Amino acid sequence: MAEWPKLADPHPLPSDRLKFRYTWPFRGAFDAPAWKNTCDDTHRTRAMPESREELERDSRWPAFFPSPICITSTSHGGVSHVEKVVGASIVNRFPYVVALSYCRKPLSSRHYVRRTFMDALEASGRVALQFLMPGEPLSALMSAIANVPEDRPVERFTAADLATHESPPIFDDAYLVYQCRLAKPGRDFDGAPIYDEPWIDVGSHRIYFLEIESIALKDDIASGYAPLHWRSLPVWRGAPRRRPDPGSAAKREEALSRGAFVKAYQPDYVFPSAGTIAFAADEHRGGFAIKHLPPLPEDQVEVDNDRARWPCFFPSSVGLITVEDGHGRIGGMACGSTTILSRHPLTVAICVSYARINERYARRASLDLLERANRFGCGVPYYDPVVLEAIRYLGNISRPSDPGKVENCGLTALRMGNTIGFAELPVHYDCRIVERRRLGTHILILGEVENVFVHRDVTPDCALEWCPWAGSMSA
């Protein structure tokens, strides 16, 4: 029997990132009685949300999602604060907005209220979002955040013992810094009001919308001398294989060739590179190339597809999203701004373009279904040639040009709970839509997870491997 075409095995993570590697599932991940086997014995599944007693015992996410991690800092009243954020995501392009979520309700020792940091953020209205290279400085900072209570902010900086400058404090070891302020009320390109409030409360977490005012990138990275490397998909080395369908692959390529604009996608992302835009700095200062973003969204817009790309690297996860309306019409898309923003109830966030700017930023046909539906599915893709082909197809082919794009993407569509998933993917989240919010060019859609499905071949001995940190190609 023929097997799926196979990429060369992903190169092992460089030594600087090995100690930051995360694998899932851990031993005992499926021991809770809430986990059941599906009728066909292909997946494990459990209903959500968990009880408060279950969360107090273990509030780790019940299933894997590839979320990046960043460091955030703020200052108010002469006191500086630092906190890590899991799952930060770019949620809008014009204006350029990042969403950060912080725990506001006590769930466990792992998920505790970040009250001191949130009070300072709301009082000052500003945050420095920053990334450090994997290595000892990052380890020291993560250890300080983990071990020093958040209501003793000065001691966190003392324990980390890392030099900082400016206010909010920027770590000298940071290679990338986004300076942000709380989003202000405004109107989108259709005249609809946006950001009446700069944050929303979703379950256990508060989600802040922060407009990016400037981006600072180390000169040696911006120049291309020491480019960044980011693996945007997890690796699953023991994934099951099945017979490929060359005829279907040819049809997909033919459909893609008819498109006016095709977004490329690679799981191994290099910035800057021939496949990305150059970092267009406005000034160079203190070893950084710095780009300032105009305060008005309309002044940031570039109609050219290439120049309208994100102006700098930001680690972003991908979700394979499916939706089914009340008439049984099915749509799907690869969503590059998919993240988890609340732990209880576990809430998946996706951002979908609704404003017509150019081919890159245009209203997605799947949005028509998402606006009429009350659910969506979110599958976790992984590093595999057939999965990459599905990402490319779902991300570029609109439903009007192929109403069967979900069935034709190269993966096996399968009903999982109340949504459609893909049989080959390791994890599927079955989500109920609880909120939609226009942000300017994109709409934020929040889905409360009602069921989790995990492929039976995902085990501690055949685990998903993920590193939430980017690193330098020169490391």
Long-range contacts (C-beta under 8 A, 24 or more apart in sequence): 1-243, 2-243, 2-244, 3-241, 3-242, 3-243, 3-244, 4-241, 4-242, 4-244, 4-384, 4-385, 4-386, 5-244, 5-385, 5-386, 6-385, 7-383, 7-384, 7-385, 7-388, 9-237, 10-231, 10-235, 10-267, 10-268, 10-383, 13-231, 13-467, 14-229, 14-471, 14-475, 15-475, 16-133, 16-134, 16-135, 16-471, 16-475, 17-134, 17-467, 17-469, 17-471, 19-134, 19-139, 20-134, 20-138, 20-467, 20-468, 20-469, 21-465, 21-466, 21-467, 22-465, 22-466, 22-467, 22-468, 23-460, 23-463, 23-464, 23-465, 23-466, 24-63, 24-64, 24-463, 24-464, 24-466, 25-64, 25-454, 25-458, 25-459, 25-460, 25-463, 25-464, 26-60, 26-460, 27-460, 29-460, 30-454, 37-456, 38-453, 41-456, 42-423, 42-455, 42-456, 43-416, 43-428, 43-453, 43-454, 43-455, 43-456, 44-453, 44-454, 44-456, 45-416, 45-417, 45-451, 45-452, 45-453, 45-454, 46-451, 46-452, 47-450, 47-451, 48-345, 48-346, 48-448, 48-449, 48-450, 48-451, 48-452, 49-344, 49-345, 49-346, 49-448, 49-449, 50-344, 52-107, 55-107, 55-108, 55-111, 55-343, 55-344, 56-107, 56-108, 57-108, 58-108, 59-107, 59-108, 59-110, 59-111, 59-343, 59-344, 60-110, 61-340, 61-343, 61-346, 62-346, 62-452, 63-427, 63-429, 63-452, 63-454, 64-234, 64-380, 64-426, 64-427, 64-464, 64-466, 65-317, 65-339, 65-340, 65-348, 65-380, 65-427, 65-429, 66-232, 66-233, 66-234, 66-317, 66-318, 66-380, 66-466, 66-468, 67-317, 67-339, 67-340, 67-468, 68-315, 68-316, 68-317, 68-468, 68-469, 69-468, 69-469, 70-129, 70-130, 70-131, 70-315, 71-129, 71-130, 71-131, 71-132, 71-141, 71-171, 71-174, 72-100, 72-117, 72-127, 72-128, 72-129, 72-130, 73-127, 73-128, 73-130, 73-168, 73-169, 73-170, 73-171, 74-117, 74-120, 74-121, 74-124, 74-126, 74-127, 74-128, 74-168, 75-120, 75-124, 75-126, 75-167, 75-168, 75-169, 76-119, 76-120, 76-121, 76-123, 76-124, 77-120, 77-123, 79-120, 79-153, 79-154, 80-153, 80-154, 80-157, 80-164, 80-167, 80-168, 80-169, 81-116, 81-117, 81-120, 81-121, 81-150, 81-153, 81-156, 82-117, 82-141, 82-144, 82-145, 82-153, 82-156, 82-157, 82-160, 82-169, 83-114, 83-117, 83-145, 83-150, 84-142, 84-145, 85-129, 86-340, 86-468, 87-317, 87-339, 87-340, 87-341, 88-129, 88-339, 89-316, 89-317, 89-337, 89-338, 89-339, 89-341, 89-349, 89-351, 90-310, 90-314, 90-316, 90-337, 90-351, 91-209, 91-337, 91-349, 91-351, 91-439, 91-442, 91-444, 92-351, 92-439, 92-440, 92-441, 92-442, 93-308, 93-310, 93-353, 93-357, 93-361, 93-440, 93-441, 93-442, 94-189, 94-297, 94-298, 94-300, 94-301, 94-355, 94-357, 94-361, 94-440, 94-441, 95-183, 95-186, 95-211, 95-212, 95-293, 95-296, 95-297, 95-300, 95-440, 96-211, 96-212, 96-293, 96-300, 96-310, 96-311, 97-183, 97-209, 97-210, 97-211, 97-212, 97-439, 97-440, 98-129, 98-178, 98-180, 98-209, 98-210, 98-212, 98-314, 99-207, 99-208, 99-209, 99-210, 99-339, 99-341, 99-349, 99-444, 100-127, 100-129, 100-207, 100-208, 100-210, 101-202, 101-205, 101-206, 101-207, 101-208, 101-341, 101-342, 102-205, 102-206, 102-208, 103-204, 103-205, 103-343, 104-201, 104-204, 104-205, 104-206, 105-203, 105-204, 105-205, 105-344, 107-204, 107-343, 107-344, 111-204, 111-343, 111-344, 112-150, 114-150, 115-150, 115-151, 116-150, 116-151, 116-153, 117-150, 117-153, 118-206, 120-153, 121-182, 121-208, 122-182, 122-199, 124-168, 125-181, 125-182, 125-198, 126-168, 126-179, 126-180, 126-181, 126-182, 127-168, 127-180, 127-181, 127-208, 127-210, 128-166, 128-168, 128-169, 128-170, 128-177, 128-178, 128-179, 128-180, 129-177, 129-178, 129-180, 129-210, 130-170, 130-171, 130-174, 130-176, 130-177, 130-178, 131-174, 131-175, 131-176, 131-177, 131-315, 131-469, 131-470, 132-171, 132-173, 132-174, 132-175, 133-173, 133-175, 133-469, 133-471, 133-472, 133-475, 134-467, 134-469, 134-471, 134-475, 137-162, 137-171, 137-173, 138-173, 138-469, 141-171, 165-286, 175-217, 175-218, 175-221, 175-228, 175-472, 176-215, 176-216, 176-217, 176-218, 176-221, 176-312, 176-313, 177-215, 177-216, 177-288, 178-212, 178-214, 178-215, 178-314, 179-212, 179-213, 179-214, 179-215, 179-216, 180-210, 180-211, 180-212, 180-213, 181-210, 181-211, 181-213, 182-208, 182-209, 182-210, 182-211, 183-209, 183-210, 183-211, 184-211, 186-297, 186-440, 188-297, 188-355, 188-438, 188-439, 188-440, 188-441, 189-297, 189-298, 189-355, 189-357, 189-440, 189-441, 190-355, 192-438, 194-438, 194-439, 194-440, 195-439, 200-435, 200-437, 202-341, 202-342, 202-347, 202-434, 202-435, 202-446, 203-342, 203-343, 203-344, 203-345, 203-347, 203-448, 204-342, 204-343, 204-344, 205-341, 205-342, 205-343, 205-347, 207-341, 207-342, 207-349, 209-439, 212-293, 213-292, 213-293, 213-295, 214-290, 214-291, 214-292, 214-293, 215-290, 215-291, 215-293, 215-311, 215-312, 216-288, 216-289, 216-290, 216-291, 217-279, 217-281, 217-288, 217-289, 217-290, 217-291, 217-312, 217-313, 218-287, 218-288, 218-289, 219-284, 219-287, 219-288, 219-289, 221-271, 221-272, 221-279, 221-472, 222-272, 222-279, 222-281, 222-289, 223-289, 224-272, 224-273, 225-474, 226-472, 226-473, 226-474, 227-270, 227-271, 227-272, 227-273, 227-472, 227-473, 227-474, 228-270, 228-271, 228-313, 228-470, 228-471, 228-472, 228-473, 229-268, 229-269, 229-270, 229-470, 229-471, 229-472, 229-473, 230-268, 230-269, 230-270, 230-271, 230-313, 230-315, 230-470, 231-267, 231-268, 231-269, 231-383, 231-467, 232-267, 232-268, 232-269, 232-315, 232-316, 232-317, 232-318, 233-267, 233-318, 233-381, 233-382, 233-383, 233-387, 234-380, 234-382, 234-383, 234-426, 234-464, 234-465, 234-466, 235-382, 235-383, 235-464, 235-465, 235-466, 236-382, 236-383, 236-384, 236-426, 236-458, 236-462, 236-463, 236-464, 236-465, 237-462, 237-465, 238-457, 238-461, 238-462, 239-382, 239-384, 239-424, 239-426, 239-457, 240-424, 240-455, 240-457, 242-412, 242-424, 244-386, 245-410, 248-408, 248-410, 249-389, 249-410, 251-408, 252-389, 252-393, 252-397, 252-408, 252-409, 252-410, 255-393, 255-397, 255-401, 255-402, 256-392, 256-393, 256-396, 256-397, 258-401, 259-396, 259-397, 259-401, 260-359, 261-305, 261-359, 261-360, 262-392, 262-396, 263-360, 263-392, 263-395, 263-396, 264-392, 265-318, 265-334, 265-388, 265-391, 265-392, 265-395, 266-388, 267-383, 267-388, 269-313, 270-473, 271-312, 271-313, 276-309, 276-313, 277-306, 277-307, 277-309, 277-311, 279-311, 279-312, 280-311, 297-440, 297-441, 301-357, 303-357, 303-358, 304-358, 305-358, 305-359, 305-360, 308-357, 308-358, 308-360, 308-361, 309-360, 313-470, 315-468, 315-469, 315-470, 318-381, 318-391, 319-348, 319-350, 319-378, 319-379, 319-380, 319-381, 320-378, 320-379, 320-380, 320-381, 320-390, 320-391, 320-394, 320-411, 320-422, 320-425, 321-350, 321-366, 321-376, 321-377, 321-378, 321-379, 322-376, 322-377, 322-379, 322-406, 322-413, 322-419, 322-420, 322-421, 322-422, 323-366, 323-369, 323-370, 323-373, 323-375, 323-376, 323-377, 323-419, 324-369, 324-373, 324-375, 324-419, 324-420, 325-369, 325-372, 325-373, 326-372, 326-373, 329-369, 329-403, 330-369, 330-406, 330-407, 330-413, 330-420, 331-365, 331-366, 331-368, 331-369, 331-370, 331-399, 331-405, 331-406, 332-366, 332-394, 332-405, 332-406, 332-409, 332-420, 333-364, 333-366, 333-394, 333-395, 334-381, 334-390, 334-391, 334-392, 334-394, 334-395, 336-395, 337-442, 338-378, 341-446, 345-448, 345-449, 346-429, 346-448, 346-449, 347-434, 347-446, 347-447, 347-448, 347-449, 348-378, 348-429, 348-431, 348-446, 348-447, 348-449, 349-444, 349-445, 349-446, 349-447, 350-376, 350-378, 350-444, 350-445, 350-447, 351-439, 351-442, 351-443, 351-444, 351-445, 352-442, 352-443, 352-445, 353-441, 353-442, 354-438, 354-441, 354-442, 354-443, 355-440, 355-441, 355-442, 357-441, 361-441, 364-398, 365-398, 365-399, 365-400, 366-399, 367-443, 369-399, 370-433, 370-445, 371-436, 373-433, 374-432, 374-433, 375-418, 375-419, 375-430, 375-431, 375-432, 375-433, 375-447, 376-419, 376-431, 376-433, 376-445, 376-447, 377-416, 377-419, 377-420, 377-421, 377-428, 377-429, 377-430, 377-431, 378-428, 378-429, 378-431, 378-447, 379-421, 379-422, 379-425, 379-427, 379-428, 379-429, 380-425, 380-426, 380-427, 380-428, 380-429, 380-464, 381-425, 382-425, 382-426, 382-464, 386-410, 386-411, 386-424, 387-411, 387-424, 387-425, 390-422, 416-451, 416-453, 417-450, 417-451, 417-453, 418-450, 418-451, 421-453, 424-455, 425-455, 426-454, 426-455, 426-457, 426-458, 426-464, 427-452, 427-453, 427-454, 427-455, 427-458, 428-452, 428-453, 429-453
